């Protein structure tokens, strides 16, 4: 996983199910990262996932919140 290795800072997944991302949650957390839904809630059932290095998580969340909707 590139995020856990520190090769990238953020991964965003849209339209995902719990079983798509469940295994990644402990890997990201053990590597010092954070994983939430795009609204910032720590849940697997939000149909979206934002995983970051932890340091930049709030910055990426604000980018998604402030992005114009189509």
C-alpha positions, -999 to +999 in steps of 0.1 A: +000+000+000+016+032-012+001+054+015+013+032+044+048+031+028+049+069+027+051+071-011+018+091-014+000+114+010-037+108+002-060+082-013-097+089-020-123+062-028-158+069-041-188+046-040-171+019-019-186-008+004-174-018+038-157-049+025-137-028-001-119-008+026-121-028+059-087-044+055-070-010+048-082+007+080-058-010+104-029-008+080-033+029+075-038+035+113-008+014+122+013+034+098+003+066+115-024+077+090-061+085+093-090+071+074-125+086+074-154+093+052-153+126+032-174+143+059-148+133+085-167+106+103-148+075+112-171+049+096-169+022+070-205+026+058-204+061+043-198+050+007-166+071+006-132+069+021-104+094+026-071+079+038-041+102+044-007+103+061-025+118+092-007+151+091-026+164+061-060+148+068-078+179+079-065+199+049-077+173+025-111+171+042-115+208+038-107+206+001-135+180-003-159+200+018-152+233-001-152+218-036-180+230-059-207+204-065-218+196-100 
